[in-house]
Structures are given as C-alpha cells and as structure tokens.
C-alpha cells in the first residue's frame, strides 16, 4: 500500500512538473526577444530531460515553435519544422550524452543541424536560409539555457 502511494505521489509530481515546463514553453515566445525566449526554451528542454526524461524534452520541444508561428515570428515560419527537429536533437543528444556538461555537445548538435538544414533550404529548395545572426542566436541560447539549467540542477 505504501509503495502505491509513493508511486502515485511521484506521478503527480512529474505531471505537475511537466505542466509547469509546458506553461513556460508556451509562454516564452510571447516575450518576442529571441535571446531571452530561446534561452528560456532551451533551459526548459534541458531541465525536462534531466528531471522527466528524453520523451518529455522532445514533446516539450514542439510547443515553443508552434506558438512562435502564431505569435508573430512570421519570418521563421518556413523553419518551424527544422527548429522543432533541432529541439528534439537537443533533447535526445543531451539525454544520451549525459547531464553534467552534456548541454555543450547537445547545443552544438542543435546548431549543426540548423546550419545544415539552412544550407539545404538555400541549395536544394531555393528558399533563403536562416540568417547567420539567427544561427548564432541558436547556439547562444542553447548554451545559455544549458548553463542556466546546469546551475539550477546543482541547487536541487
């Protein structure tokens, strides 16, 4: 009986944490300042993978990009699928590499994927790629979010 209560408490705790991270991921794009929004979103992804697992990080990675499309980042609309995929790459690579300093290679993997997909869009699709400033913002926000998550996790 005690074991089932502990399991139920754990389920409720994880559900509450997931909903908290989900609300942060949904609300972050309303800030409309990419450096702040991206850092918050990436921090949420790193925290969710660390505390809830890779699946939660991948699932949460969908929301900010979808909300951004509705909030008014219209120039990024063609890149939403690529940004969603890069968030999944970030979550999976971070979960597989490790949680201590794994945010660095995970951020680089996300950045590399966005660079390659941007190049692909220019060469093969004929659509302009992500502007270089946007690409550099992606690595900055990934590393910033990873650093913030790293220090928050050390406090828990």
C-alpha positions in Angstrom: 0.0 0.0 0.0 2.7 2.4 0.9 4.6 1.7 -2.3 1.5 2.5 -4.4 1.0 5.8 -2.6 4.7 6.7 -3.2 4.2 5.8 -6.9 1.1 7.9 -7.1 2.8 10.9 -5.5 5.7 10.5 -7.9 3.2 10.5 -10.9 1.5 13.6 -9.6 4.8 15.4 -9.0 6.1 14.5 -12.5 2.8 15.6 -14.1 2.9 18.9 -12.2 6.5 19.5 -13.3 5.6 18.7 -16.9 2.7 21.1 -16.8 5.0 23.8 -15.3 7.6 23.2 -18.1 4.8 23.2 -20.7 3.5 26.5 -19.5 7.0 28.0 -19.6 7.5 26.7 -23.1 4.2 28.1 -24.3 4.6 31.5 -22.6 8.2 32.1 -23.6 7.6 33.1 -27.2 5.3 35.9 -26.1 8.4 37.7 -24.8 9.3 38.2 -28.5 13.0 38.8 -27.8 14.8 35.8 -29.3 17.8 35.8 -27.0 15.6 35.7 -23.9 12.9 33.4 -25.4 15.4 30.9 -26.8 17.4 30.8 -23.5 14.2 30.0 -21.5 13.0 27.4 -24.0 16.4 25.6 -24.1 16.6 25.8 -20.3 13.2 24.2 -20.1 14.3 21.4 -22.6 17.4 20.7 -20.6 15.5 20.7 -17.2 12.7 18.5 -18.6 15.2 15.9 -20.0 17.1 15.9 -16.7 14.1 15.6 -14.4 11.4 13.9 -16.6 13.3 12.0 -19.3 14.1 12.4 -23.0 10.5 11.8 -24.1 9.3 14.9 -22.1 12.0 17.0 -23.6 11.1 16.0 -27.2 7.4 16.6 -26.5 8.0 20.0 -25.0 10.3 21.0 -27.9 7.2 21.2 -30.2 5.3 23.8 -28.3 7.5 26.9 -28.5 8.0 26.7 -32.2 4.3 26.3 -32.9 3.4 29.2 -30.6 6.1 31.3 -32.2 4.3 30.8 -35.5 1.1 32.2 -34.0 2.7 35.0 -32.0 4.3 36.7 -35.0 7.7 35.3 -35.8 6.4 35.1 -39.4 9.9 35.2 -41.0 10.7 31.9 -39.2 7.5 30.1 -40.3 9.3 28.0 -43.0 11.9 27.0 -40.4 9.4 25.8 -37.7 9.8 22.1 -38.7 13.6 22.5 -38.6 13.5 24.2 -35.2 11.2 21.5 -33.8 13.6 18.9 -35.1 16.6 20.8 -33.7 14.9 20.9 -30.3 14.4 17.1 -30.5 18.1 16.7 -31.4 19.0 18.8 -28.4 16.8 16.8 -26.0 17.9 13.4 -27.3 21.6 14.2 -27.5 21.6 15.7 -24.1 19.7 12.7 -22.7 22.2 10.3 -24.3 25.4 12.2 -23.6 24.9 13.0 -20.0 23.5 15.6 -17.8 26.6 17.2 -16.3 28.1 19.1 -19.2 26.2 17.4 -21.9 24.5 20.6 -22.8 27.6 21.8 -24.7 27.7 19.0 -27.3 23.9 18.9 -27.4 23.8 22.7 -28.1 26.5 22.2 -30.8 24.4 19.3 -32.3 21.3 21.6 -32.5 23.4 24.4 -34.0 25.0 22.0 -36.6 21.6 20.6 -37.6 20.2 24.1 -38.1 23.3 25.1 -40.2 23.0 22.1 -42.4 19.2 22.4 -42.8 19.5 26.1 -43.6 22.1 25.3 -46.2 19.8 22.6 -47.6 17.0 25.1 -47.9 19.1 27.5 -49.8 20.7 25.0 -52.2 18.0 22.5 -52.8 14.7 24.2 -52.1 15.7 27.7 -53.3 14.4 29.3 -50.2 16.5 31.7 -48.2 18.2 30.0 -45.2 18.2 31.2 -41.7 20.1 34.5 -41.4 23.6 34.0 -39.9 22.6 36.1 -36.9 19.7 33.7 -36.2 22.0 30.7 -36.4 24.4 32.3 -33.9 21.5 33.1 -31.7 20.5 29.5 -31.7 23.9 28.4 -30.3 24.0 31.3 -27.8 20.5 30.4 -26.5 21.3 26.7 -26.4 24.5 27.2 -24.3 22.8 29.9 -22.2 19.8 27.7 -21.5 22.1 24.8 -20.7 24.2 26.8 -18.4 21.1 28.1 -16.5 19.7 24.5 -16.3 23.1 23.2 -15.1 23.2 25.7 -12.2 19.6 25.2 -11.3 20.1 21.4 -11.2 23.0 21.8 -8.9 20.7 23.6 -6.5 18.1 20.8 -6.4 
